[in-house]
Amino acid sequence: MDEIYGIISKYNKKTCSNREYNIFKVLEMTDREVLMCHVLADFLNPYGAHGKGEKYLKIFLEKIIKRMDYEEVSVSAHVFKEYPINESRRIDIVIETSRVFIPIEVKIHANEQPAQCFDYYMYAKQKDNEAKVIYLTKWGTMPSEYSLRSADGKRLISTDEVVCISFAQEIQYFMKLIIENEDDSVIKEIAKQYSDAIKEFTVFVDKELKKEVADKICEKESYFRSMLVIEQAAEQSKSKLIYSFMEEIETQMTPFLKKYGLKKETRFDWYDYKSKATEEYYAQSESTYPGLNYVFSNITLFEGIEMWLRIEIDYNLFAGICLFDTKEGKEFNIGDQSDRRSQKMKDILLKYMDMKNAQCEGWWVQYWYLPTAYDNTKLEENRIPNFKEMNEAAIVLSDRDKKKEFAKECVSIIDRELCEITKFVKL
């Protein structure tokens, strides 16, 4: 295995020294949903800056989402970015004609929102009885029930009403088709750079490296047998790293529990890392992932609502204050996230915390990415651990000392942010 690691190390050095200039990376666009959407939408737009009319839209409709009526739709289509359906909902990309409505929701790093796909589907059906939601993610994952279920919890749209496509496969293929069917050198170069940008956030392994590693594995029976065992153990190994890291976070949180009146939440097992940091984490598409829950025991809200501190791993690590309804839940019968806040609740929250800069989303009252306390997607991707993709910053946490140091850094940010926004610190 040392020989294979040597091949990978040599390849990484080679690619770093020969890496081509990429305008998307220079502009830090590679995993920013809004900016990546704008470029994709312009390729699709018959009136886009490319000046090629409906040429690329036809390719997308025919080859990517497999519409038989691609010619007819392309002739009269308009393409919109951030299409508003109400005051709070905007569809990332919409392809629309007088009879066709194609909503495209894009997820690169952003969390799912409650009832998001449900709302988009119901709106689209009013425009087009045959409409389906096109759900574009890194690897083509299906939205969770959190997004497919209505806000009141009473209705659920079928997964048959959602078409999942990915940047890693379908959009890469779309760029390949543009390059193959285009004589314009500028357009070809932009499509190539966009394709390379996608590789950055989908952890693309080059064919050359795969071939060299495969050749080495096939040299000996022992190498091949080891590869098969490693393949089966890979996701369990990655989830074990998550488990051990969250254990370290829990250990380092201990000195701060008294300061903030926190108690470890043990009644509900609400997506706790001890039950969720498993290999299934890498197969799921849910919006809630392994975490740690603490109850603010000195805070009294009303009607069974509690204030929690939650530290959670999605792709990145983040922490924040959220609200949990301890009463019988609609789905789980053991309580549920409290996604809606009345004016009465907002007034009560003001007694305990500074709300002026609160980033409210779903059950979150305030949250911070770790260890930066702001949006990690603004940073170079290898500076921040990505536990789904297991980038370089995540891999190094397998080293015990680096894991302890990073956990210490994260917990210090949680302490700092709680001090800044809360009015109930125990001194």
N, C-alpha and C positions, 0 to 999 in steps of 0.2 A: 504493500500500500504506500510505502515511502516513495516508490518510483512514480506512482500515479500522482501523489501530491507534488512531486518535483515537476511533472508535466504541467500541472495546473499553475504552479508558481511561475514557471518559465513563460507560459502563455499570458498570464496576467501582466507580467513585466513588458512583454512584447506589445500587447494591445494598448497598454497605458502610454508607451512611447510613440506608437503609431496612430493614436486616436485622431480621427479627422475633426476639423473644426465644425461644430454643430450650433447653429444659431438658436435652436430651441433650448439647448443646454445653457448657452451663454445668458439667455434671457430668463433662465430658471423656470422654464415652462413645462418641463418634461412630465411632471405629475400634478400639475395644476388643472383641475377639471375645467374651470371656466375658459382658460386660455386654450387648452387642447381642444375643447368643444368649438371654440370660435374658428380654429383652423379647419377642423373637420366639417363644420357647417358651411364654410366658404367653399370647400371642395364640392360639397353637395349642391350648392346654390347655383342654379342656371344663370343667375345674374351676379355671380361672385367675381372677385377681383382677378381670377385666373383668365377670364375672358373666353372660356371655351364652351359657353352655353350649357346645355344639359348633358354634355358628354359624360361627365363623371357621375352624375346622378343616375343615368341609365345603367352604368356599370354597377353601382351600389344596389339599385333596386333589383336588377336581374341576378347578379352573381352573389350578393351578400344576403339579402333578405328574400330572395327567390320569388319575386312577384312576376306573374305571367303578363300583367298589364303594364310592364315597365315603360314601354314606348308611349302609351297613352298618358300615363301619369306624368312622365318627364316633360311632355310638351307644354303642359299648363301648370306645373307645380311652382309653388313659392316655398322657400325654406326660411324658417325663422329661428333666431337664437333667443333663449330665455323667454319663451312664449307664456304670457300671463294667463292663468285660468281663473284666478281670484286675487285678493289682496296679498295672500301669503304664499301662493303656489306659482312656480314658473317651470315649465318643461324645458329641459336643456336645449333640445333641437326638435323642431316640428317640420315635417314635409306635408304640405296641404294643397289640395285642389278643391274644386267646387263639390266633389263627392268623396274624396279620399282624405283621411287624416291619420298621419303616422307620427305618433309621439316617440321620441327617443330620450330615455333617461340615462344619464352617464354617471357612473360611480367609479372613481379611482381610489380615493382615500376617504371621502366623506361618509359619515354614518348614514344609515337608512333613517327616514323620518316616518313617524306613525301615519299609516293610511296613505302614504305617498303614491304608490302604484295604484291603489284602489281609486284614489281621486283622479289620477290621470286617465285611468281606463274609463271611468264613468263619464268624464268629460268628453273623451274621444268618441265614445259610443253615441253621444248626442249628435256628433258631426258625421260619423261614419259607422254604420251598423256592423261592418266587418272589421272594425279597428282592433288592433292588438297593441300592447305596449312593447316597444323594443327596449330591452334592458341591456345596456352596454357596460360591461365591467372589465377588469383586467383579464380574467380567465373564463368569463361566461357563466358566472354563478347565478343561481335563481334568487330573486328577492325573498326575504323571509315573510312569515305570516304577519309580522309586525307591520310590514309595508302593504301587504295584500288585503289586510282586514280593515274594515271601515272604522272610523274614529269612535263610533258608539259600540263597536265590538260585535254588532249583530249580523254583519254580512262579510262574506269572504269571496274574493274572485278566484277563479281556478287558475292554476299554473298554466293551463292550456291557453289562457288569454295573454300570456307573456312570451315573447320570443327573446331568448338569451343569446347575445353575441359577445365576442371578446375583442379586446385590443390585440391580445397575443396571437389570435388566429384570424378572425374575419377582417379586422381593420388592417392588419399587416398584409393580408391577401389583397385587400382593396388598394393599398399603396402599391403593391407589386403590379397589379393590373394597370394602374395609372402609369407607372413607369414604363411598362411594356407597350402601352398603347399611345405613348406621347412622344412627339418629335421635339417639342419645345424643351431646350436644355435647362431653362430656369425652372419650369414646372417639375421636370424630372428630378432636379436636385432638391427642390423643396419636399417633394414626396419621399425621396430617399432620406433626408434629414428627419422628417416626421416619423418615418419608419424606425430610424435609429433611436429617436427619442422614446418611442414605445418600448424598444428593447431595454432602455434604461430602467423603466419601472415595472417591467414584467419579468425581470431576471432571465433574460435570454441567454442561452448557452450556444455559442457559435458552432457551426457544423465542423469546422476544423478541429476545435478542441474535443468535441464529442467523438470524432473519428479517432483522434490520437489516443484518447483514454480507452475507447473500445478496443483498439488494436492491442493496447497493453494488457487489458483484462483478459483478452483471448489468448495471450501467450502461454498461460499456465492454468491447469485445472484448479489449483488452489486459489488463484486470483478470481477465477470465475465463480467458484463456490462462495468465496468471501463477498463478492459483489451481490449475489443473490440474498445472502443473509443481511447485508447492510441495507439493501433495497427494502426488505420487509421491516427492518427496525428503524428506518429513517424518521418516519413521522413520530414514532414513540420517543425517539431520542430528542427530537425538537420539542415535543411537549414536556419532556422531563426537564429540559433547560428552562422552559417557562415556569414550571412548578417550583424548581429550586430558586429561581429569581424572585418569585412572589413570596416564597418562604423568607428570603432575605429581607424583602421589603417589610413583611410582617414583623420580623425581629427588630428591625431598625425603627419601626413605628412605636414600639413599646414605651419609650421615654416620653412620648408626646400625648399619650392617652389621657393622663391626668390633667395635663395643661388645658386640653380642650373638652374635657368631660366626655371622652369617647369610650364606648364599650364595643368589643368585637360582637358583631351580629351573628347569632348562631341559631335563631329560631326558624328561619326561612330557607337557608342554604341557597340564597338568591344568586345563582351563577357564580358560586364561590370557586376559586381556583383549584381547591382540593378535589372537586368533582368535575370541573370543566377543563382543567389543563390536561387533556388527554389527546390521543391521536385523532379523535373525532373533530377536534378544533380545526384541523386542516381540511376536513371534508364538508363542513357546514357553511351555510350562507346567512346565518342569523346575525342580528345586529348587536347582540350582547354577548360578551366574551368573558374569559376567566378574570376574576377580580377578588377584591377584599372589601368587605362591608363593615363599617363602624357606625353605631348609633350615637348621635349627640344626646346623651342621657339627661342633660340639664335643660333641654329645650322642650317646651310644651306647645304644640300646635293645636289642632282640634280634630275631632271626629276620626281618631285612629291614624292620622297622618303623622309620620315621623320624618325628621331630618337625618339623612345619612351622609357620611363621607364614604365615597367609593373610589377605589383605585383599580383601574381596569386596563386590560390589554385588548385592543382591537387589532389593528396592524401595528400601531404605535402604542406607547404607554401614556395614559392620562389619568387625572384624578379630578374630583369635583364634589360639589354638594348637590344632593338630589333628594327628592321627596318620595316616600314609600307609603302606600295605603295598606295598613295592616289588616283591614277588614277582608272578608271573603272575596277572592278575586273571581272574575268572570271565567277566566281560562284555566287557572291553576288551582283555584279553591284554597289558596294559602296566602292571600294578599297579592298585591300587584303594584306596578309602578304607577305613580300619580302624575299623569301627563298634562292635566289641565289645572290651571290656578285661577281661583276666583279672586275678586278684588279683596275680599276679606283675608284670603291667604296671603296675598301680596302685602297687605298692611301689617300682618303679623310678622312676616319675614323681615320687614324693615326694622323691627325691634331688635333683631339678632344679627343682621348683616347689612353691609353697604351694597345696595343693588344697582347703583348708577352705571357700573360697567359690566353688569351680569350678562353672560352669554346663555340665555335661556333656550333650551331645545329639549322637547319631550319632558322627561322627568328631571332633567338637569336644570338646576337653578344657576349654577356657575361651574365651569370646568376649565382645566389647564392641561395642556400637553406637557409631558415631562421629558427631559429635565429643563425645558426652555420657558415654560409658562405661557407660550404663544404657539401659533400654528406651526407645527414641525415641517409642513410641506414647503415652507419658505426657505428651509435649509438644504444644504447638499445632502442627498439621500443617505450616504454612508456615515454621516455624523450622528444619526439618530437610529436606534435599533428598530428594525421592522421585523416583528416576530412571525408574521405570515410568510414573508419572503426569505427570512433568515439572511439578511444582508450582513456586511462585514461588522457593523456596529453591534448586531445581535450575536454573531458568532463568537466574538471575543468575550462575551459574558459567560462562556463555558469555563473561562479561567476564574478561579475562586476569588483572587484578589481584585480583579477588574470588576467582577460582579458586586462585591462588597462596596467598592468605591462608587460605582454607578448608582447603586441603591441608596447610598448615603447622600449623593448629589440630589436624587429625586425626592427623598424624604425632606431634605432641607428646603426644597422649593415648596413642597406642600406646607411646611411650617410657615414659611415666609408669606405665602398667599393667604393662609388662614388668618395670620396675624393682621394682614392688611385689610381684609374685608369683614372680619367678624367682630362682634361687640360683646362676646361672652368668654374671652380668654381668661383662664384662671392664672393669675400671677402669683 
